[in-house]
Structure formats: C-alpha cells, structure tokens
C-alpha cells in the first residue's frame, strides 16, 4: 500500500498541493486524473521521493520514503518522469540496463541481463534493442523508458504521463501491457493520465484531483460520473454506458 498522511507542498503563496491524506491499495492500476495544474505530477513525484513534501509522510510498502536509504527505496519503487534526458547515443538495451543499477551498481550479472531482456520483450522492443535512442520515434523512446522502469523489478511503479508521444494504437498497447504487469507480474502501477477514458477502461481505482487537492477517490464506477467529471474538469461531460464499459463524452 501507498499511504500519504497530511502531505503538502507549497510553491508560492498561492500554489499549494495538498494537504493530501490517501491510501492507494497495493496491486492493480491507480490513475491520477484532473486538469492541468491540478497537482497530479507533484503528488506522484512526492511519492517517488523526487520532491520533498513540506509536511506529512509518505510510506510505500511500509517504508518511509523520506527517511529510508535510497538503495532500499529503489528496490521497491521505480518512477518515470515526464522529462527524460538521456544521452541519445545509448542503445535501447543500454538504456533499459540503467533500470538494473539499484541491483547491479553498474556491473550487470546474468540475472540483470535476464530482467533487461524480459522488459524489452514485454514492451515489444526486441527488434529495436540495438538501435540508438536518436534513431527512434518519440513513441518508441517512450516505450523504452517504460521498459527501463519495469526492468528495475519493483513492486511499485510510478509513471507520469507515459502515453505522451504515443499514437492511438501504441497508447492502447501501452495500457494493455501495464494492465498485464499488474495482473501477471503483481506490480502496483500509479499512473498520471490525461485521457479519462483510458482511466475508466484500465484502472482499478481513480484519484481525481483539482486545485491541488484530491477531490474524489474510488473505482471507475464511483468516479466516472457526469456530475463528478463536469466539476473536476470544468466542462460539460456526459458518461455513456457502453458494452465496452464507461465512456466519457466531452466534445
């Protein structure tokens, strides 16, 4: 479980995220949704210890991420930010190999190579593993970054808008693969999404945020409702009940 107790961070006198008190269950996909500036990415990076909250505590799998040694945190939690700045003359396999650093400390073992290969195969990157990053499309690079995070082999995986740069086909493939990572590998995935329909289709729980606060947390059936989404996103939303599940219409 991921537990946040009275967590907040202030950027200026009028920009504050929190306070947030929330328990995110272990297992499955939890989607963070809300308008731009709602605080989704900030909340994710505080869970991942990339930003320090001004107040409150964050525990992941019972581990206090603020006080635990970095090596211990890196073995239970991995995170992918929106901005990734890697040397473009790395191959896909070299990039994914960085995910093993908490285990290998730069000296890859047979076990490390196994995890690297499994992550590359899982993201359908086998034919691209010898290519350099600057030879890939934006979508292919994004999949390589996610493979790097999965290779870290942590119970908890945090992803900040991993569908960026992905077209419709590859967005669907990515969500299906993350769903498989939960169902088949036992991972807990917390993911920032802009598309509420992907959250409705693939998430077990949805955490909706607005103005730096958690507005509602629950199952897709509890959150994906006309009045809730209209209030959160500030635009009329009508939820359709289809044979494929809930579908938010906001055109």
C-alpha positions in Angstrom: 0.0 0.0 0.0 1.0 3.6 -0.6 0.0 5.9 2.3 0.0 9.6 2.3 -0.6 11.3 5.6 -1.3 15.1 5.5 1.2 15.6 2.7 1.6 19.0 1.2 4.0 21.1 -0.8 3.8 24.9 -1.4 5.5 26.5 -4.5 4.5 30.1 -3.7 1.9 32.0 -1.7 -0.9 30.9 -3.9 0.2 27.5 -5.3 -0.1 24.6 -2.9 -0.6 20.9 -3.4 -2.3 19.2 -0.5 -2.8 18.5 2.2 -3.5 15.0 1.0 -4.3 12.0 3.1 -4.8 9.0 1.0 -4.3 5.2 0.9 -3.6 3.7 -2.5 -4.1 -0.1 -2.4 -1.4 -2.5 -3.4 -2.0 -4.3 -6.7 -3.6 -3.1 -9.9 -3.7 0.3 -11.6 -4.5 3.6 -9.9 -4.9 6.5 -12.3 -4.3 10.1 -11.3 -6.6 12.4 -13.3 -7.5 16.0 -13.4 -7.0 19.3 -15.3 -3.6 20.8 -16.0 -2.1 22.3 -12.8 -4.2 20.0 -10.5 -1.1 18.7 -8.8 -1.0 15.2 -10.3 2.7 15.1 -11.2 3.7 16.8 -8.0 1.8 14.2 -5.9 3.5 11.4 -8.0 7.0 12.8 -7.6 6.5 13.3 -3.8 5.5 9.6 -3.6 8.6 8.8 -5.6 10.9 11.0 -3.4 11.9 13.2 -6.3 10.3 16.1 -4.5 10.2 16.5 -0.7 6.9 17.5 0.8 6.8 20.5 3.2 4.8 18.5 5.6 3.4 15.0 6.1 4.7 11.5 5.5 4.7 9.1 2.6 5.1 5.3 3.1 5.3 2.8 0.3 5.0 -0.9 1.2 5.5 0.2 4.8 8.8 2.0 4.0 9.0 5.7 4.9 10.4 7.1 1.6 11.8 10.2 3.2 14.0 8.5 5.8 14.8 5.2 4.2 18.2 4.7 2.4 18.0 5.4 -1.3 19.0 1.9 -2.2 16.2 0.4 -0.2 13.6 2.7 -1.8 14.9 2.0 -5.3 14.3 -1.7 -4.8 10.6 -1.3 -4.0 9.7 1.8 -6.1 10.5 3.0 -9.6 9.4 6.2 -11.2 9.3 7.6 -14.7 9.0 11.4 -15.0 7.7 13.3 -18.0 11.1 14.8 -18.8 13.8 12.3 -19.6 17.3 13.5 -20.5 19.5 10.6 -21.6 22.5 10.6 -23.9 21.0 9.9 -27.3 23.9 7.6 -28.3 22.7 4.9 -25.9 21.1 1.9 -27.4 17.7 0.7 -26.2 19.3 -2.2 -24.3 21.8 0.1 -22.7 19.0 2.4 -21.6 16.9 -0.4 -20.2 20.0 -1.6 -18.4 20.1 1.5 -16.3 16.9 0.2 -14.6 19.1 -2.5 -13.0 21.5 -0.1 -11.3 20.0 -0.4 -7.8 20.7 -4.1 -8.1 23.9 -4.2 -10.2 25.6 -0.9 -9.3 26.9 -0.8 -12.9 28.1 -4.4 -13.0 25.4 -6.4 -14.8 25.0 -10.0 -13.9 23.3 -12.8 -15.7 20.3 -12.2 -13.6 20.3 -8.5 -14.6 20.5 -9.3 -18.3 17.5 -11.6 -17.8 15.4 -8.8 -16.4 16.6 -6.5 -19.1 15.6 -8.9 -21.9 12.2 -9.6 -20.2 11.4 -5.9 -20.0 12.4 -5.3 -23.7 10.3 -8.3 -24.8 7.4 -7.1 -22.6 7.3 -3.7 -24.4 7.7 -5.3 -27.8 11.1 -3.7 -28.3 13.1 -6.8 -29.2 13.7 -5.7 -32.8 14.9 -2.3 -31.6 17.2 -3.2 -28.8 20.4 -2.4 -30.7 19.1 0.9 -32.1 20.3 4.2 -30.6 17.7 6.4 -28.9 18.1 9.2 -31.5 17.1 6.6 -34.2 13.7 6.0 -32.6 10.4 7.8 -32.9 9.1 9.6 -29.9 6.7 6.8 -29.2 9.4 4.1 -29.4 11.6 6.1 -27.0 8.7 6.4 -24.6 8.3 2.6 -24.6 12.0 2.2 -24.0 11.8 4.4 -20.9 8.9 2.4 -19.5 10.9 -0.8 -20.2 13.8 0.7 -18.2 11.4 1.3 -15.2 9.9 -2.2 -15.5 13.5 -3.7 -15.6 14.1 -2.2 -12.1 11.7 -5.0 -11.0 10.0 -3.1 -8.2 6.6 -3.8 -6.6 5.5 -0.2 -7.1 5.8 1.6 -10.5 5.0 5.3 -10.8 4.5 6.7 -14.4 4.0 10.3 -15.2 2.0 10.6 -18.5 3.6 7.6 -20.2 1.2 7.9 -23.1 2.9 11.1 -24.2 4.1 10.8 -27.9 2.1 7.6 -28.4 -0.5 7.3 -31.1 -3.8 5.6 -30.6 -2.5 2.1 -31.4 0.5 2.3 -29.1 -1.4 4.1 -26.3 -3.8 1.1 -26.2 -0.9 -1.3 -26.4 0.9 0.5 -23.5 -2.2 0.4 -21.3 -2.7 -3.3 -22.0 0.9 -4.0 -21.2 0.7 -2.1 -17.9 -2.5 -3.9 -17.1 -0.6 -7.2 -17.7 2.2 -6.0 -15.5 -0.3 -5.8 -12.7 -2.2 -9.0 -13.4 0.7 -11.2 -14.4 3.7 -9.8 -12.5 1.9 -8.5 -9.4 3.0 -4.9 -9.9 1.2 -1.9 -8.4 1.1 0.9 -11.1 0.2 4.5 -10.3 -0.1 6.5 -13.5 -0.9 10.1 -14.4 -3.3 10.1 -17.3 -4.9 12.9 -19.3 -7.5 10.7 -21.0 -10.2 9.9 -18.6 -11.4 7.1 -20.9 -8.2 5.2 -20.5 -8.5 5.5 -16.8 -12.1 4.3 -16.9 -11.1 1.3 -19.1 -7.9 0.1 -17.4 -7.7 1.4 -13.9 -8.9 -0.3 -10.7 -9.0 3.0 -8.8 -9.1 6.6 -10.0 -7.8 9.5 -7.9 -9.3 12.7 -9.3 -7.5 16.0 -8.4 -8.4 19.7 -8.8 -6.7 22.8 -7.4 -4.0 20.8 -5.6 -6.5 18.6 -3.7 -7.8 15.1 -4.0 -11.5 15.6 -5.0 -12.6 12.0 -5.1 -11.0 8.6 -4.9 -12.8 5.4 -5.9 -13.5 2.8 -8.5 -14.2 3.9 -12.1 -17.9 3.3 -11.4 -17.7 5.6 -8.5 -15.7 8.4 -10.1 -16.7 8.3 -13.8 -20.0 10.1 -13.5 -21.4 13.1 -15.3 -21.5 15.5 -12.3 -18.1 14.5 -10.9 -16.2 14.8 -14.2 -18.0 18.0 -15.1 -17.0 19.5 -11.8 -13.4 18.3 -11.9 -12.6 19.3 -15.5 -14.8 22.5 -15.6 -16.5 21.5 -18.9 -19.7 19.5 -19.6 -19.1 15.7 -19.5 -21.7 13.1 -20.3 -20.8 9.5 -19.3 -22.1 6.8 -21.7 -22.6 3.2 -20.6 -21.5 1.0 -23.5 -20.8 -2.7 -24.0 -17.1 -1.9 -23.6 -17.6 0.0 -20.4 -17.9 3.6 -19.3 -17.1 6.3 -21.9 -16.9 10.0 -21.2 -18.1 12.3 -23.9 -16.9 15.8 -23.7 -16.9 17.2 -27.3 
